[in-house]
Amino acid sequence: MPEGHTLHRLARAHQKSFAGQELEVSSPQGRFVEGAEWVTGHVLLRADAWGKHLLHRYDNGAIVHVHLGLYGKFTDQPVPMKDPVGQVRMRLVGRDKGTDLRGPTRCEIYDESDVDALVARLGPDPLRRESDPDKAFHRIHKSSVAIGALLMEQDVVAGIGNVYRAELLFRHGVDPFLPGKKLDVERWLEMWVDLVDLMKIGVRRGRIVTLRPEHDSAASRGPGRPRSYVYKRTGLPCRICGTPIRTQDMKGRNLFWCPTCQAD
């Protein structure tokens, strides 16, 4: 599933390509016909994101809410666009560019009250300036659930997925099985600052980058080794201590960690 940096990057791209234009919006697949009728012919004022949620705001007050889920994807092409191929839920056509949305979990019309309700359900988003890390810590500190599981809950931190979860915990030497209530606030704030920086890099580069430069040489990567500390490196030696990276299921997702570097 795309993590939060992907949605913020999409929002920036859509803002650049479509904001200020009257858009032609349609639903070739047929599952978003009524929603498309609400916004077609209207001006897109702003595209932004909250966690893993994309929001398109139009001049008539309508807001298109998109959650990509596991399979959702936008594909761009120049205008005039070719005939739709496959199950296109929503097509946007601007002056010079268009984009097709396929396979989202959600694509629907919101108003401001719906957005308020969505934001109220979400934890702070590291990519939004107004986000407060203390709000996340309050939820973490009162919970006996493992920190590795808590970080995957969108009502704790909005936008973290499996990659950022695994890599952030490794970078700070945190045992993913540590109960949330045992994580001290100083360590959490250090993790938050690091997470903000990592996700900003993800927005700029369009990919997740978690390796520090000294651990990202061609020699350290080796053939076929993911450019990560622990994510998808099961059985491979830890880049720091050499211990084989372990994995196991944690609430339906594969957790990756180093049992030596993340012993506390």
C-alpha positions as CSV (number, residue, x, y, z in Angstrom):
1,M,0.0,0.0,0.0
2,P,1.4,3.5,-0.9
3,E,2.7,5.3,2.2
4,G,2.0,8.9,3.1
5,H,4.8,10.4,1.0
6,T,3.3,9.0,-2.1
7,L,0.0,10.8,-1.5
8,H,1.7,14.1,-0.7
9,R,3.8,13.8,-3.9
10,L,0.6,13.1,-5.9
11,A,-1.1,16.1,-4.3
12,R,1.8,18.3,-5.3
13,A,1.7,16.9,-8.9
14,H,-2.0,17.4,-9.2
15,Q,-1.8,20.9,-7.8
16,K,0.9,21.7,-10.4
17,S,-0.9,20.1,-13.4
18,F,-4.6,20.9,-12.7
19,A,-5.1,23.6,-10.1
20,G,-6.9,26.7,-11.4
21,Q,-8.4,24.9,-14.4
22,E,-11.9,23.8,-15.2
23,L,-11.6,20.1,-15.4
24,E,-13.5,17.5,-17.4
25,V,-14.2,14.7,-14.9
26,S,-15.8,11.4,-15.9
27,S,-16.0,7.8,-14.8
28,P,-15.5,5.4,-17.7
29,Q,-15.9,2.5,-15.4
30,G,-19.3,3.8,-14.2
31,R,-18.7,3.5,-10.5
32,F,-18.1,7.3,-9.9
33,V,-20.6,8.7,-12.4
34,E,-22.7,10.8,-9.9
35,G,-19.5,12.1,-8.2
36,A,-18.0,13.1,-11.5
37,E,-21.1,15.0,-12.4
38,W,-20.7,17.0,-9.2
39,V,-17.3,18.4,-10.2
40,T,-17.0,18.2,-14.0
41,G,-16.7,21.7,-15.5
42,H,-15.6,23.2,-12.1
43,V,-12.3,24.7,-11.2
44,L,-9.9,22.6,-9.0
45,L,-8.8,25.0,-6.3
46,R,-6.4,22.8,-4.4
47,A,-5.1,19.2,-4.1
48,D,-3.7,18.2,-0.7
49,A,-3.2,15.1,1.4
50,W,-3.8,13.8,4.9
51,G,-1.8,10.6,5.6
52,K,-2.8,8.2,3.0
53,H,-5.8,10.2,1.8
54,L,-5.9,12.5,-1.2
55,L,-8.3,15.4,-1.4
56,H,-9.3,17.5,-4.5
57,R,-11.1,20.7,-3.6
58,Y,-13.4,22.3,-6.2
59,D,-14.8,25.8,-6.5
60,N,-18.4,24.6,-5.8
61,G,-17.4,23.2,-2.4
62,A,-17.3,19.6,-3.5
63,I,-14.2,17.6,-2.5
64,V,-13.1,14.4,-4.1
65,H,-11.7,12.0,-1.6
66,V,-9.4,9.2,-2.8
67,H,-7.8,6.4,-0.8
68,L,-5.6,4.3,-3.1
69,G,-5.5,1.2,-0.9
70,L,-3.5,-1.7,-2.2
71,Y,-4.2,-1.4,-5.9
72,G,-5.1,2.2,-6.6
73,K,-2.9,4.1,-9.1
74,F,-3.0,7.3,-11.2
75,T,-1.5,7.2,-14.7
76,D,-0.9,10.4,-16.6
77,Q,-0.9,11.2,-20.3
78,P,-1.0,14.3,-22.5
79,V,-4.2,15.8,-24.0
80,P,-5.9,14.6,-26.1
81,M,-6.1,11.4,-24.1
82,K,-6.4,8.0,-25.6
83,D,-9.6,6.0,-25.0
84,P,-9.7,4.5,-21.5
85,V,-8.2,1.1,-21.0
86,G,-9.3,-1.2,-18.2
87,Q,-11.3,-0.2,-15.2
88,V,-10.9,3.6,-15.0
89,R,-12.8,4.8,-11.9
90,M,-12.1,8.5,-12.5
91,R,-10.7,10.5,-15.4
92,L,-9.5,14.1,-15.1
93,V,-8.8,16.1,-18.2
94,G,-7.1,19.5,-18.0
95,R,-5.7,21.9,-20.6
96,D,-2.5,20.0,-21.3
97,K,-2.6,16.8,-19.3
98,G,-5.0,14.2,-18.0
99,T,-4.9,11.4,-15.5
100,D,-6.8,8.1,-15.0
101,L,-7.4,6.6,-11.6
102,R,-7.7,2.8,-11.4
103,G,-8.3,0.4,-8.5
104,P,-8.8,2.8,-5.5
105,T,-10.3,1.6,-2.3
106,R,-12.3,4.8,-2.1
107,C,-13.2,7.5,-4.6
108,E,-16.1,9.6,-3.4
109,I,-17.5,13.1,-2.9
110,Y,-16.9,14.8,0.5
111,D,-17.9,18.1,2.0
112,E,-15.9,19.9,4.7
113,S,-17.8,18.1,7.5
114,D,-16.7,14.8,6.0
115,V,-13.1,16.0,5.9
116,D,-13.3,17.2,9.5
117,A,-14.5,13.7,10.5
118,L,-11.7,12.1,8.6
119,V,-9.0,14.2,10.1
120,A,-10.5,13.6,13.6
121,R,-10.1,9.9,13.1
122,L,-6.4,10.2,12.0
123,G,-3.3,10.7,14.0
124,P,-0.8,13.6,13.2
125,D,0.6,13.5,9.7
126,P,4.4,14.1,9.7
127,L,4.2,15.9,6.4
128,R,1.8,18.6,7.6
129,R,3.3,21.5,9.5
130,E,0.4,21.8,12.0
131,S,0.8,18.2,13.2
132,D,1.6,17.7,16.9
133,P,3.8,14.7,17.8
134,D,2.4,14.9,21.4
135,K,-0.9,13.8,20.1
136,A,0.6,10.6,18.8
137,F,2.7,10.1,22.0
138,H,-0.4,10.4,24.1
139,R,-2.0,7.5,22.3
140,I,1.3,5.5,22.3
141,H,2.0,6.1,26.0
142,K,-1.4,4.9,27.3
143,S,-1.2,1.6,25.3
144,S,0.2,-1.8,26.2
145,V,0.2,-2.7,22.5
146,A,3.6,-3.3,20.9
147,I,5.1,-0.1,19.3
148,G,5.6,-2.0,16.1
149,A,1.8,-2.5,15.8
150,L,0.9,1.0,17.1
151,L,2.9,2.7,14.3
152,M,0.8,0.9,11.7
153,E,-2.4,2.4,13.2
154,Q,-3.5,5.4,11.2
155,D,-5.2,7.0,14.2
156,V,-1.7,7.0,15.9
157,V,0.4,8.4,13.1
158,A,-1.2,9.1,9.7
159,G,0.9,8.0,6.7
160,I,3.3,5.4,8.1
161,G,3.3,2.1,6.3
162,N,5.3,-1.1,6.7
163,V,8.5,0.3,5.3
164,Y,8.7,3.4,7.4
165,R,7.6,1.4,10.4
166,A,10.4,-1.1,10.1
167,E,13.1,1.3,9.2
168,L,12.3,4.0,11.8
169,L,12.3,1.5,14.6
170,F,15.7,0.2,13.4
171,R,17.2,3.6,13.1
172,H,16.4,4.3,16.7
173,G,17.2,0.9,18.1
174,V,13.7,0.3,19.3
175,D,12.5,-3.2,19.9
176,P,9.3,-3.5,17.8
177,F,7.7,-5.6,20.6
178,L,8.2,-2.9,23.2
179,P,4.8,-1.9,24.8
180,G,3.9,1.6,23.7
181,K,3.6,2.8,27.3
182,K,7.3,1.9,27.9
183,L,8.5,4.2,25.1
184,D,9.8,7.5,26.7
185,V,8.9,10.8,25.3
186,E,12.4,11.9,24.5
187,R,13.0,8.9,22.3
188,W,9.6,9.4,20.6
189,L,10.4,13.0,19.8
190,E,13.7,12.0,18.3
191,M,11.9,9.4,16.2
192,W,9.3,12.0,15.1
193,V,11.9,14.5,13.9
194,D,13.6,11.7,12.0
195,L,10.3,10.5,10.5
196,V,9.5,14.0,9.3
197,D,12.9,14.2,7.6
198,L,12.6,10.8,6.0
199,M,9.1,11.4,4.6
200,K,10.1,14.7,3.2
201,I,12.9,13.0,1.3
202,G,10.4,10.5,0.1
203,V,8.2,13.3,-1.3
204,R,11.2,14.9,-3.0
205,R,12.7,11.8,-4.5
206,G,9.6,9.8,-5.1
207,R,10.9,6.8,-3.2
208,I,11.7,5.8,0.4
209,V,15.3,6.4,1.4
210,T,16.3,5.3,4.9
211,L,19.9,4.3,4.7
212,R,22.5,6.7,6.0
213,P,25.2,7.5,3.4
214,E,27.9,5.5,5.3
215,H,25.6,2.4,5.0
216,D,24.7,2.8,1.3
217,S,27.8,2.0,-0.6
218,A,27.7,-0.5,-3.5
219,A,29.8,-2.9,-1.5
220,S,27.4,-2.9,1.5
221,R,24.3,-3.4,-0.7
222,G,25.6,-6.4,-2.6
223,P,23.7,-7.9,-5.5
224,G,19.9,-8.0,-5.1
225,R,19.9,-6.6,-1.6
226,P,17.1,-4.1,-0.9
227,R,18.3,-0.6,-0.1
228,S,17.0,-0.7,3.5
229,Y,18.2,-1.6,6.9
230,V,15.7,-4.4,7.7
231,Y,12.7,-4.2,5.4
232,K,12.5,-7.3,3.2
233,R,16.0,-8.4,4.3
234,T,15.0,-11.5,6.1
235,G,18.0,-13.7,6.8
236,L,20.5,-11.2,5.4
237,P,23.2,-9.9,7.8
238,C,22.4,-6.7,9.6
239,R,24.3,-3.8,8.1
240,I,25.5,-2.7,11.5
241,C,26.1,-5.9,13.5
242,G,25.9,-8.8,11.1
243,T,23.0,-10.6,12.9
244,P,20.5,-12.2,10.5
245,I,17.4,-10.0,10.0
246,R,14.3,-11.6,11.3
247,T,10.7,-11.4,10.3
248,Q,7.3,-12.5,11.6
249,D,3.7,-11.6,11.3
250,M,2.4,-8.7,13.4
251,K,-1.3,-8.0,13.0
252,G,-1.4,-9.2,9.4
253,R,1.8,-7.5,8.1
254,N,5.3,-8.7,7.9
255,L,7.5,-7.2,10.6
256,F,11.3,-6.9,9.9
257,W,13.9,-6.3,12.7
258,C,17.4,-6.9,14.0
259,P,17.2,-8.7,17.3
260,T,20.6,-7.4,18.3
261,C,20.4,-3.7,17.3
262,Q,16.8,-3.5,18.5
263,A,17.2,-5.2,21.8
264,D,15.7,-2.4,23.9
